[in-house]
Amino acid sequence: MSVDTESKTPWAAILSLAATVMVAFGVILYGFSIFVTGGAAGGEFSKTVLSIAYGGSVVSGGLLAIPVGLRADRSGVRGILLVGGLLAAAGMAIFAAATQPWHVLAAWWLFIGPAGAMTFYEVAFIAVDQWCLPQQRPRALGALTLIGGLAGIIFIPLTEWLVSALGWRATAASLGGLVLVAALGSAAVAVAGSPHATSPRQPPEPSASLRTQLMGDRTFVVHTIAMVLIFFAIQGIFAHRIAVFDEAGFAVATVALWAAAASAFSLPGRWIAPLLATKFRPVAVQAVTSLVLCLATLFMFDGSAEWQLVAHFVLFGASFGAFLPLRAMAMAGWFSGPRYGATMGSQWSLTTVFGAGGPIVVGLLRDGSSDYGGAVLVLVAALLSATLLLFALVKD
């Protein structure tokens, strides 16, 4: 029997969820790239402290990926979104009031990191798998990541402008409240369960699931290692790229506008990539985008010429946008079903815990050598290694 994908796809819930992801991503990820600069929190706390705070938040969020995935498998995402919004508001308020380095660490590690685990793409990808049939997922994932791609376009210039107008502390507190409002709205319209499920979803115990996959599933292991390397590099890039070009001689406002433009360049790929993944293997498209990410990062090595600035943001935006939905497409092709949330959580936990060192390593290398050159080469090496691993999976 044919399926009317338009009538059965819960677009209201998906679009609201996409808006929450966009706001949370914009405030936590893109906002940090402004907060770390000298005119904001970077003028009061060292880049190492802020990098450790951000990197630790990624780890703490990653450690929650498995229990969050299991909870989503059993009960849906509504409650997860609500708690995530509350944690984001509280964490940003604590960050705004911080006067000591440990205050910053507590805000990011204990509140903002867990908030990200509950409001970023991971929860949204699980929701799409639950709410949509396989033939509905490419368009749903495309719409989700397309709207999510507005985060940089909106929040990089918005955060820079608010910091200039209000100061970084008032900006942080206000943006945290905005995440809460978005999460409340999304939780209110979230689908209560999996409308296409034919039997109760019974996820495995997290330890058993992860242990089995690590010991017996080569595809899971190789793909997860590639994701760790890519996440390591992307987190390092996001956290420091504005500072990289700032130190190369460009005004923060100029770099912020180009970073926002990169988000605009990512929009076509966010829609096209899931459709390409229906014609070619998702992991093959992933490998190509990883290679382009590697090239984009290489243009940060010197970063003093305007063409290097432009080349980085154009290539990074185009490839990053295509890359985002492909992990969900690849993992759904291999592991869709009642264990999908637990499996995604297992991979994401490993990815974030080991990959979260990117911002910290970049911050330490920069502070140790007074420039970003060596750090950029480390990021390039990570992306090149990931590309090779993804191409190896294409042959399987």
TAQUI-V966415 format. One record per pair of residues at least 6 apart in sequence whose ideal C-beta (glycine too) atoms are under 8 Angstrom apart, sorted by sequence separation. I is the first residue (numbers start at 1). J is the second residue. D is the distance in Angstrom with one decimal. If there is no record, write none. Layout:
[[I | J | D] [I | J | D]]
This chain:
[[34 | 40 | 5.9] [35 | 41 | 4.5] [36 | 42 | 4.8] [37 | 43 | 7.9] [97 | 103 | 7.2] [98 | 104 | 4.8] [117 | 123 | 7.7] [203 | 209 | 7.5] [214 | 220 | 7.4] [246 | 252 | 5.3] [302 | 308 | 6.1] [303 | 309 | 6.7] [366 | 372 | 5.2] [35 | 42 | 7.1] [194 | 201 | 6.5] [213 | 220 | 4.4] [214 | 221 | 6.2] [365 | 372 | 7.6] [42 | 50 | 6.3] [71 | 79 | 7.6] [72 | 80 | 6.2] [95 | 103 | 7.7] [129 | 137 | 7.1] [132 | 140 | 4.9] [162 | 170 | 7.7] [163 | 171 | 5.1] [166 | 174 | 7.5] [204 | 212 | 7.9] [213 | 221 | 7.3] [277 | 285 | 5.6] [300 | 308 | 7.5] [332 | 340 | 6.9] [335 | 343 | 4.4] [41 | 50 | 6.2] [71 | 80 | 6.2] [94 | 103 | 6.7] [95 | 104 | 6.3] [98 | 107 | 6.3] [128 | 137 | 5.9] [131 | 140 | 7.6] [162 | 171 | 4.1] [246 | 255 | 6.1] [276 | 285 | 5.3] [299 | 308 | 4.7] [303 | 312 | 7.4] [331 | 340 | 7.5] [335 | 344 | 7.7] [365 | 374 | 5.1] [366 | 375 | 5.7] [242 | 252 | 6.4] [245 | 255 | 4.5] [299 | 309 | 7.9] [362 | 372 | 7.2] [365 | 375 | 4.0] [36 | 47 | 6.3] [68 | 80 | 6.0] [94 | 106 | 6.6] [95 | 107 | 4.0] [128 | 140 | 4.9] [159 | 171 | 6.3] [162 | 174 | 7.1] [273 | 285 | 6.2] [299 | 311 | 4.6] [300 | 312 | 5.6] [331 | 343 | 6.9] [94 | 107 | 3.9] [95 | 108 | 6.8] [128 | 141 | 5.9] [162 | 175 | 7.6] [242 | 255 | 4.9] [245 | 258 | 7.9] [299 | 312 | 4.1] [331 | 344 | 5.9] [362 | 375 | 4.3] [365 | 378 | 7.0] [36 | 50 | 5.0] [241 | 255 | 7.7] [242 | 256 | 6.3] [361 | 375 | 6.9] [35 | 50 | 7.2] [36 | 51 | 7.5] [92 | 107 | 7.4] [296 | 311 | 7.3] [297 | 312 | 7.5] [91 | 107 | 4.9] [125 | 141 | 7.4] [128 | 144 | 6.4] [159 | 175 | 7.0] [273 | 289 | 7.5] [296 | 312 | 5.3] [299 | 315 | 7.3] [328 | 344 | 7.9] [331 | 347 | 7.0] [362 | 378 | 7.6] [91 | 108 | 6.9] [94 | 111 | 6.4] [95 | 112 | 7.1] [242 | 259 | 6.2] [296 | 313 | 8.0] [361 | 378 | 6.5] [362 | 379 | 7.2] [32 | 50 | 7.8] [36 | 54 | 7.7] [241 | 259 | 6.9] [296 | 314 | 7.9] [91 | 110 | 7.4] [92 | 111 | 8.0] [125 | 144 | 7.9] [296 | 315 | 3.7] [297 | 316 | 7.4] [91 | 111 | 2.8] [92 | 112 | 6.7] [124 | 144 | 5.6] [155 | 175 | 7.8] [269 | 289 | 7.7] [295 | 315 | 5.9] [296 | 316 | 3.9] [90 | 111 | 5.2] [91 | 112 | 3.7] [358 | 379 | 7.2] [32 | 54 | 5.5] [293 | 315 | 7.8] [88 | 111 | 7.4] [121 | 144 | 7.6] [292 | 315 | 5.7] [293 | 316 | 6.6] [296 | 319 | 6.4] [87 | 111 | 5.0] [88 | 112 | 6.5] [91 | 115 | 5.9] [121 | 145 | 7.4] [124 | 148 | 7.9] [358 | 382 | 7.9] [87 | 112 | 7.3] [292 | 318 | 6.9] [293 | 319 | 4.8] [87 | 114 | 5.3] [88 | 115 | 3.7] [121 | 148 | 6.7] [292 | 319 | 3.7] [293 | 320 | 6.6] [87 | 115 | 3.9] [88 | 116 | 7.8] [28 | 57 | 7.9] [290 | 319 | 7.7] [84 | 114 | 7.5] [85 | 115 | 7.4] [289 | 319 | 4.5] [293 | 323 | 6.9] [84 | 115 | 4.9] [87 | 118 | 7.1] [88 | 119 | 6.5] [289 | 320 | 7.7] [84 | 116 | 7.7] [84 | 117 | 7.3] [289 | 322 | 4.7] [290 | 323 | 7.0] [84 | 118 | 2.8] [85 | 119 | 6.7] [289 | 323 | 4.3] [83 | 118 | 5.9] [84 | 119 | 4.1] [81 | 118 | 6.5] [285 | 322 | 6.9] [286 | 323 | 6.4] [289 | 326 | 7.0] [80 | 118 | 4.8] [81 | 119 | 6.5] [84 | 123 | 7.7] [286 | 326 | 4.5] [285 | 326 | 5.7] [286 | 327 | 7.2] [81 | 123 | 7.0] [80 | 123 | 5.7] [283 | 326 | 7.7] [282 | 326 | 5.0] [286 | 330 | 6.4] [77 | 123 | 5.2] [276 | 322 | 7.9] [77 | 124 | 7.8] [282 | 329 | 4.1] [283 | 330 | 5.0] [265 | 313 | 7.2] [273 | 321 | 7.4] [277 | 325 | 7.8] [282 | 330 | 4.0] [56 | 105 | 6.4] [60 | 109 | 5.0] [68 | 117 | 5.5] [77 | 126 | 6.6] [265 | 314 | 5.6] [269 | 318 | 5.7] [273 | 322 | 4.0] [277 | 326 | 6.1] [281 | 330 | 8.0] [59 | 109 | 7.8] [60 | 110 | 7.0] [64 | 114 | 5.5] [68 | 118 | 6.2] [77 | 127 | 4.8] [268 | 318 | 7.6] [269 | 319 | 7.1] [272 | 322 | 7.0] [273 | 323 | 7.4] [53 | 104 | 4.8] [57 | 108 | 3.9] [72 | 123 | 6.3] [76 | 127 | 7.6] [258 | 309 | 6.1] [262 | 313 | 4.0] [266 | 317 | 4.4] [269 | 320 | 7.8] [270 | 321 | 4.5] [273 | 324 | 7.6] [274 | 325 | 4.8] [282 | 333 | 6.2] [49 | 101 | 4.7] [53 | 105 | 5.1] [56 | 108 | 6.2] [57 | 109 | 5.7] [61 | 113 | 4.1] [65 | 117 | 6.0] [258 | 310 | 7.2] [261 | 313 | 6.1] [262 | 314 | 7.1] [265 | 317 | 3.2] [266 | 318 | 6.5] [269 | 321 | 3.5] [270 | 322 | 7.2] [273 | 325 | 5.5] [274 | 326 | 7.6] [277 | 329 | 4.5] [45 | 98 | 7.8] [52 | 105 | 6.8] [56 | 109 | 4.4] [60 | 113 | 3.7] [61 | 114 | 5.8] [64 | 117 | 4.3] [69 | 122 | 7.6] [73 | 126 | 7.5] [77 | 130 | 8.0] [264 | 317 | 7.0] [265 | 318 | 5.1] [268 | 321 | 7.0] [269 | 322 | 3.3] [273 | 326 | 5.6] [277 | 330 | 7.7] [41 | 95 | 7.8] [50 | 104 | 6.8] [53 | 107 | 7.4] [54 | 108 | 6.1] [59 | 113 | 7.0] [60 | 114 | 5.9] [61 | 115 | 7.7] [64 | 118 | 7.6] [68 | 122 | 7.3] [72 | 126 | 4.6] [76 | 130 | 6.9] [248 | 302 | 7.4] [255 | 309 | 7.3] [259 | 313 | 6.4] [262 | 316 | 5.6] [263 | 317 | 6.3] [266 | 320 | 5.4] [267 | 321 | 6.2] [269 | 323 | 7.7] [270 | 324 | 6.2] [49 | 104 | 6.2] [53 | 108 | 4.0] [57 | 112 | 5.0] [58 | 113 | 6.3] [61 | 116 | 4.6] [62 | 117 | 7.2] [68 | 123 | 6.6] [72 | 127 | 7.3] [245 | 300 | 7.8] [248 | 303 | 4.1] [249 | 304 | 5.9] [258 | 313 | 4.5] [262 | 317 | 3.3] [266 | 321 | 2.7] [270 | 325 | 6.4] [274 | 329 | 5.8] [45 | 101 | 6.1] [49 | 105 | 7.5] [53 | 109 | 7.0] [57 | 113 | 3.2] [61 | 117 | 3.7] [244 | 300 | 5.5] [248 | 304 | 4.6] [261 | 317 | 7.1] [265 | 321 | 7.1] [266 | 322 | 7.8] [273 | 329 | 8.0] [56 | 113 | 6.8] [60 | 117 | 7.9] [65 | 122 | 6.3] [69 | 126 | 6.4] [58 | 116 | 7.6] [72 | 130 | 7.5] [245 | 303 | 5.4] [262 | 320 | 7.6] [266 | 324 | 7.9] [45 | 104 | 5.9] [57 | 116 | 6.8] [61 | 120 | 7.8] [234 | 293 | 7.5] [241 | 300 | 6.6] [244 | 303 | 5.7] [250 | 309 | 6.4] [17 | 77 | 7.6] [24 | 84 | 7.4] [28 | 88 | 7.1] [119 | 179 | 6.7] [131 | 191 | 5.2] [223 | 283 | 7.1] [230 | 290 | 6.1] [233 | 293 | 7.2] [237 | 297 | 6.3] [20 | 81 | 6.4] [27 | 88 | 7.1] [130 | 191 | 7.5] [248 | 309 | 7.9] [41 | 104 | 7.5] [127 | 190 | 7.3] [130 | 193 | 7.4] [131 | 194 | 6.8] [133 | 196 | 5.6] [230 | 293 | 7.3] [237 | 300 | 7.5] [17 | 81 | 7.7] [24 | 88 | 6.5] [115 | 179 | 7.1] [119 | 183 | 5.9] [127 | 191 | 7.5] [130 | 194 | 4.0] [131 | 195 | 6.4] [132 | 196 | 7.5] [226 | 290 | 7.5] [233 | 297 | 6.6] [245 | 309 | 5.7] [20 | 85 | 7.8] [27 | 92 | 7.1] [131 | 196 | 7.6] [130 | 196 | 8.0] [130 | 197 | 7.5] [303 | 372 | 7.7] [130 | 201 | 7.9] [241 | 312 | 7.5] [302 | 373 | 7.8] [96 | 168 | 7.9] [97 | 169 | 7.2] [300 | 372 | 7.2] [301 | 373 | 6.1] [96 | 169 | 4.3] [96 | 170 | 7.0] [96 | 171 | 7.9] [301 | 376 | 4.8] [96 | 172 | 4.1] [97 | 173 | 8.0] [300 | 376 | 4.8] [301 | 377 | 6.9] [95 | 172 | 5.2] [96 | 173 | 4.0] [298 | 376 | 7.6] [93 | 172 | 7.8] [237 | 316 | 7.2] [297 | 376 | 6.5] [300 | 379 | 7.9] [301 | 380 | 7.7] [92 | 172 | 4.9] [93 | 173 | 5.1] [96 | 176 | 7.6] [92 | 173 | 5.9] [95 | 176 | 7.9] [297 | 379 | 5.1] [298 | 380 | 5.4] [92 | 175 | 6.1] [93 | 176 | 5.7] [297 | 380 | 5.2] [28 | 112 | 6.0] [92 | 176 | 2.6] [91 | 176 | 6.6] [92 | 177 | 7.7] [90 | 176 | 7.4] [234 | 320 | 7.2] [294 | 380 | 5.9] [297 | 383 | 6.0] [28 | 115 | 7.2] [29 | 116 | 7.9] [89 | 176 | 4.5] [92 | 179 | 7.5] [28 | 116 | 5.4] [88 | 176 | 5.5] [89 | 177 | 5.4] [294 | 383 | 3.8] [89 | 179 | 6.3] [293 | 383 | 5.4] [294 | 384 | 5.2] [24 | 115 | 7.2] [88 | 179 | 3.9] [89 | 180 | 4.0] [24 | 116 | 6.7] [28 | 120 | 8.0] [88 | 180 | 6.3] [160 | 252 | 6.8] [291 | 383 | 7.9] [160 | 253 | 6.2] [230 | 323 | 7.6] [290 | 383 | 6.0] [291 | 384 | 8.0] [294 | 387 | 6.2] [85 | 179 | 5.7] [86 | 180 | 6.3] [24 | 119 | 3.8] [25 | 120 | 6.3] [84 | 179 | 8.0] [85 | 180 | 4.1] [88 | 183 | 7.3] [24 | 120 | 6.1] [25 | 121 | 7.8] [85 | 181 | 7.6] [160 | 256 | 4.5] [290 | 386 | 5.3] [291 | 387 | 4.8] [85 | 182 | 7.0] [86 | 183 | 7.8] [290 | 387 | 4.3] [21 | 119 | 6.7] [85 | 183 | 2.6] [20 | 119 | 5.9] [21 | 120 | 6.2] [84 | 183 | 5.7] [85 | 184 | 5.9] [157 | 256 | 5.8] [21 | 121 | 5.9] [156 | 256 | 4.9] [157 | 257 | 6.3] [227 | 327 | 6.7] [287 | 387 | 5.7] [290 | 390 | 5.8] [82 | 183 | 6.3] [156 | 257 | 7.8] [81 | 183 | 4.9] [82 | 184 | 6.8] [85 | 187 | 7.6] [21 | 124 | 5.2] [156 | 259 | 4.9] [157 | 260 | 5.2] [287 | 390 | 3.6] [20 | 124 | 8.0] [156 | 260 | 4.4] [286 | 390 | 5.3] [287 | 391 | 4.7] [81 | 186 | 5.2] [82 | 187 | 4.5] [18 | 124 | 7.1] [81 | 187 | 4.4] [154 | 260 | 7.8] [284 | 390 | 7.9] [287 | 393 | 7.8] [17 | 124 | 5.2] [152 | 259 | 6.1] [153 | 260 | 4.9] [156 | 263 | 7.4] [223 | 330 | 6.9] [283 | 390 | 5.7] [284 | 391 | 7.9] [287 | 394 | 6.3] [79 | 187 | 7.5] [152 | 260 | 5.5] [153 | 261 | 7.8] [223 | 331 | 7.8] [78 | 187 | 5.0] [81 | 190 | 6.6] [17 | 127 | 6.0] [152 | 262 | 6.5] [153 | 263 | 4.4] [283 | 393 | 4.8] [284 | 394 | 4.6] [152 | 263 | 2.9] [153 | 264 | 5.3] [283 | 394 | 5.8] [78 | 190 | 4.2] [151 | 263 | 6.6] [14 | 127 | 7.7] [77 | 190 | 5.8] [150 | 263 | 6.9] [281 | 394 | 6.1] [13 | 127 | 7.6] [14 | 128 | 6.9] [76 | 190 | 6.6] [78 | 192 | 6.9] [149 | 263 | 5.6] [152 | 266 | 7.7] [220 | 334 | 7.6] [76 | 191 | 6.9] [149 | 264 | 7.9] [219 | 334 | 6.1] [220 | 335 | 7.9] [76 | 192 | 6.0] [14 | 131 | 7.1] [76 | 193 | 5.6] [149 | 266 | 4.9] [150 | 267 | 7.9] [13 | 131 | 6.7] [76 | 194 | 7.6] [149 | 267 | 5.0] [239 | 358 | 7.3] [240 | 359 | 6.8] [227 | 347 | 6.4] [231 | 351 | 4.9] [235 | 355 | 6.4] [239 | 359 | 3.8] [10 | 131 | 5.2] [30 | 151 | 5.7] [146 | 267 | 5.9] [149 | 270 | 5.0] [231 | 352 | 6.7] [235 | 356 | 6.3] [237 | 358 | 7.7] [238 | 359 | 7.9] [9 | 131 | 7.7] [10 | 132 | 7.8] [29 | 151 | 7.3] [30 | 152 | 5.1] [34 | 156 | 6.8] [148 | 270 | 7.4] [228 | 350 | 6.5] [232 | 354 | 7.4] [236 | 358 | 3.3] [240 | 362 | 5.0] [9 | 132 | 6.0] [21 | 144 | 7.0] [25 | 148 | 6.0] [33 | 156 | 7.0] [40 | 163 | 5.0] [220 | 343 | 7.7] [224 | 347 | 5.0] [228 | 351 | 5.2] [232 | 355 | 4.1] [235 | 358 | 3.9] [236 | 359 | 5.5] [239 | 362 | 6.8] [240 | 363 | 7.1] [243 | 366 | 7.9] [26 | 150 | 7.9] [31 | 155 | 6.0] [35 | 159 | 7.6] [39 | 163 | 6.6] [146 | 270 | 4.5] [223 | 347 | 7.4] [227 | 351 | 4.5] [231 | 355 | 3.3] [232 | 356 | 7.7] [234 | 358 | 7.2] [235 | 359 | 5.4] [239 | 363 | 7.7] [247 | 371 | 7.2] [8 | 133 | 7.0] [18 | 143 | 6.4] [22 | 147 | 5.5] [26 | 151 | 3.7] [30 | 155 | 4.6] [34 | 159 | 4.4] [39 | 164 | 7.5] [145 | 270 | 4.0] [146 | 271 | 5.1] [230 | 355 | 7.6] [231 | 356 | 7.6] [232 | 357 | 6.2] [233 | 358 | 6.1] [236 | 361 | 6.7] [247 | 372 | 6.8] [14 | 140 | 5.5] [18 | 144 | 4.7] [21 | 147 | 7.5] [22 | 148 | 4.9] [25 | 151 | 4.1] [26 | 152 | 7.0] [30 | 156 | 5.0] [34 | 160 | 5.2] [145 | 271 | 7.9] [224 | 350 | 5.5] [228 | 354 | 4.7] [229 | 355 | 7.3] [232 | 358 | 4.2] [236 | 362 | 4.2] [240 | 366 | 7.2] [9 | 136 | 4.9] [17 | 144 | 7.0] [18 | 145 | 8.0] [21 | 148 | 4.7] [22 | 149 | 7.8] [41 | 168 | 5.3] [74 | 201 | 6.6] [220 | 347 | 7.0] [224 | 351 | 6.5] [228 | 355 | 4.6] [231 | 358 | 7.2] [5 | 133 | 7.0] [8 | 136 | 7.0] [15 | 143 | 6.9] [18 | 146 | 7.8] [19 | 147 | 6.4] [22 | 150 | 5.3] [23 | 151 | 7.4] [26 | 154 | 5.9] [27 | 155 | 6.4] [31 | 159 | 4.8] [35 | 163 | 7.7] [40 | 168 | 3.8] [73 | 201 | 5.1] [142 | 270 | 6.3] [143 | 271 | 7.7] [227 | 355 | 7.4] [244 | 372 | 4.8] [14 | 143 | 6.3] [18 | 147 | 3.7] [22 | 151 | 4.7] [26 | 155 | 3.0] [30 | 159 | 6.9] [34 | 163 | 6.0] [39 | 168 | 7.9] [74 | 203 | 6.7] [142 | 271 | 4.3] [232 | 361 | 7.8] [243 | 372 | 7.8] [3 | 133 | 5.9] [5 | 135 | 5.9] [9 | 139 | 7.4] [14 | 144 | 6.2] [18 | 148 | 5.9] [21 | 151 | 7.8] [25 | 155 | 7.9] [26 | 156 | 7.9] [73 | 203 | 4.0] [142 | 272 | 7.8] [209 | 339 | 6.7] [213 | 343 | 7.1] [5 | 136 | 4.7] [9 | 140 | 6.2] [40 | 171 | 7.9] [41 | 172 | 7.9] [142 | 273 | 7.6] [3 | 135 | 6.6] [11 | 143 | 7.8] [15 | 147 | 6.9] [22 | 154 | 7.5] [23 | 155 | 7.9] [26 | 158 | 7.7] [27 | 159 | 7.9] [142 | 274 | 4.7] [240 | 372 | 6.8] [244 | 376 | 7.4] [3 | 136 | 7.9] [26 | 159 | 7.9] [35 | 168 | 5.9] [70 | 203 | 5.2] [141 | 274 | 4.8] [142 | 275 | 7.0] [209 | 342 | 5.1] [213 | 346 | 6.3] [5 | 139 | 7.6] [34 | 168 | 7.9] [69 | 203 | 7.6] [209 | 343 | 6.7] [139 | 274 | 7.4] [203 | 338 | 6.3] [204 | 339 | 5.9] [240 | 375 | 7.5] [70 | 206 | 6.0] [138 | 274 | 3.9] [202 | 338 | 5.7] [203 | 339 | 5.5] [206 | 342 | 6.2] [210 | 346 | 4.3] [35 | 172 | 6.9] [137 | 274 | 7.5] [138 | 275 | 5.8] [201 | 338 | 4.2] [209 | 346 | 5.8] [200 | 338 | 8.0] [203 | 341 | 6.3] [204 | 342 | 5.9] [67 | 206 | 7.0] [138 | 277 | 7.0] [199 | 338 | 7.7] [203 | 342 | 4.3] [206 | 345 | 7.3] [210 | 349 | 7.8] [236 | 375 | 7.1] [31 | 171 | 8.0] [66 | 206 | 4.3] [138 | 278 | 5.7] [206 | 346 | 6.9] [210 | 350 | 7.9] [31 | 172 | 7.5] [197 | 338 | 7.9] [236 | 378 | 8.0] [237 | 379 | 6.4] [236 | 379 | 5.3] [31 | 175 | 5.9] [66 | 210 | 7.1] [233 | 379 | 4.4] [232 | 379 | 7.7] [233 | 380 | 7.9] [27 | 175 | 4.3] [27 | 176 | 6.8] [233 | 382 | 4.5] [232 | 382 | 5.2] [233 | 383 | 4.8] [27 | 178 | 6.5] [28 | 179 | 7.6] [27 | 179 | 5.3] [230 | 382 | 7.4] [229 | 382 | 4.5] [230 | 383 | 6.5] [233 | 386 | 7.7] [229 | 383 | 6.9] [23 | 178 | 5.9] [24 | 179 | 5.2] [23 | 179 | 5.6] [229 | 385 | 5.4] [230 | 386 | 4.7] [229 | 386 | 3.9] [24 | 182 | 7.1] [20 | 179 | 7.9] [23 | 182 | 4.1] [24 | 183 | 7.4] [227 | 386 | 7.7] [226 | 386 | 4.3] [229 | 389 | 7.6] [225 | 386 | 7.9] [20 | 182 | 4.5] [19 | 182 | 5.9] [20 | 183 | 5.4] [226 | 389 | 4.1] [225 | 389 | 5.9] [226 | 390 | 5.1] [20 | 185 | 7.3] [19 | 185 | 7.4] [20 | 186 | 4.0] [223 | 389 | 7.8] [19 | 186 | 6.8] [222 | 389 | 5.5] [223 | 390 | 7.7] [226 | 393 | 7.7] [16 | 185 | 6.0] [17 | 186 | 5.2] [16 | 186 | 4.6] [222 | 392 | 6.5] [223 | 393 | 6.2] [222 | 393 | 5.7] [16 | 188 | 8.0] [149 | 321 | 5.7] [13 | 186 | 8.0] [16 | 189 | 4.9] [17 | 190 | 7.0] [16 | 190 | 7.7] [219 | 393 | 6.5] [149 | 324 | 7.8] [13 | 189 | 5.2] [145 | 321 | 7.2] [148 | 324 | 7.3] [12 | 189 | 5.6] [13 | 190 | 5.5] [58 | 235 | 6.2] [219 | 396 | 6.3] [13 | 191 | 4.9] [218 | 396 | 7.7] [145 | 324 | 4.7] [55 | 235 | 7.4] [145 | 325 | 4.7] [10 | 191 | 5.2] [54 | 235 | 8.0] [144 | 325 | 7.4] [142 | 325 | 6.5] [55 | 239 | 7.9] [141 | 325 | 4.2] [10 | 195 | 7.3] [54 | 239 | 5.6] [8 | 195 | 7.4] [141 | 328 | 5.7] [8 | 196 | 7.9] [51 | 239 | 6.4] [141 | 329 | 6.7] [51 | 240 | 7.7] [137 | 328 | 7.9] [138 | 329 | 7.3] [137 | 329 | 7.4] [47 | 240 | 8.0] [137 | 332 | 6.5] [47 | 243 | 7.1] [134 | 332 | 7.5] [129 | 328 | 7.7] [128 | 328 | 7.1] [42 | 243 | 7.5] [125 | 327 | 7.9] [134 | 336 | 7.1] [36 | 239 | 6.5] [121 | 324 | 6.9] [125 | 328 | 4.2] [129 | 332 | 5.9] [36 | 240 | 7.3] [33 | 238 | 6.1] [37 | 242 | 6.2] [32 | 238 | 7.7] [33 | 239 | 6.4] [36 | 242 | 7.6] [37 | 243 | 6.1] [32 | 239 | 6.2] [33 | 240 | 7.8] [36 | 243 | 6.1] [121 | 328 | 7.8] [129 | 336 | 6.0] [30 | 238 | 7.6] [33 | 241 | 6.9] [34 | 242 | 7.0] [38 | 246 | 7.7] [29 | 238 | 5.8] [33 | 242 | 4.8] [37 | 246 | 6.3] [33 | 243 | 7.9] [130 | 340 | 7.9] [129 | 340 | 4.9] [130 | 341 | 7.9] [129 | 341 | 7.6] [39 | 252 | 6.4] [126 | 340 | 6.6] [37 | 252 | 5.4] [126 | 341 | 4.5] [34 | 252 | 7.8] [126 | 344 | 6.1] [125 | 344 | 6.4] [34 | 256 | 6.7] [122 | 344 | 6.5] [122 | 345 | 7.4] [33 | 259 | 6.9] [122 | 348 | 5.3] [30 | 259 | 7.5] [30 | 263 | 8.0] [73 | 338 | 6.6] [73 | 339 | 7.3] [73 | 340 | 7.4] [73 | 341 | 3.9] [72 | 341 | 4.5] [73 | 342 | 5.9] [70 | 341 | 6.5] [69 | 341 | 3.8] [70 | 342 | 5.4] [69 | 342 | 5.0] [69 | 343 | 7.6] [69 | 344 | 5.6] [70 | 345 | 6.7] [66 | 342 | 6.9] [69 | 345 | 2.6] [68 | 345 | 6.2] [69 | 346 | 7.4] [67 | 345 | 7.5] [65 | 344 | 7.7] [66 | 345 | 4.2] [69 | 348 | 7.6] [65 | 345 | 4.3] [66 | 346 | 5.8] [65 | 346 | 7.6] [65 | 348 | 4.0] [66 | 349 | 5.0] [65 | 349 | 4.1] [64 | 349 | 7.9] [62 | 348 | 6.4] [63 | 349 | 6.3] [62 | 349 | 5.1] [65 | 352 | 6.6] [62 | 350 | 7.7] [62 | 351 | 6.8] [63 | 352 | 7.8] [62 | 352 | 2.5] [63 | 353 | 6.5] [61 | 352 | 6.1] [62 | 353 | 4.6] [59 | 352 | 6.4] [58 | 352 | 5.2] [59 | 353 | 5.3] [62 | 356 | 6.5] [58 | 355 | 7.5] [59 | 356 | 4.6] [58 | 356 | 3.5] [56 | 356 | 7.4] [55 | 356 | 4.8] [58 | 359 | 7.7] [55 | 357 | 6.3] [55 | 358 | 7.2] [55 | 359 | 4.5] [54 | 359 | 5.1] [55 | 360 | 4.0] [51 | 359 | 4.5] [52 | 360 | 5.6] [51 | 360 | 5.2] [51 | 362 | 6.9] [52 | 363 | 7.3] [51 | 363 | 3.1] [50 | 363 | 7.5] [51 | 364 | 7.5] [48 | 363 | 5.0] [47 | 363 | 5.0] [48 | 364 | 6.3] [47 | 366 | 6.6] [48 | 367 | 5.3] [47 | 367 | 6.2] [46 | 367 | 7.2]]
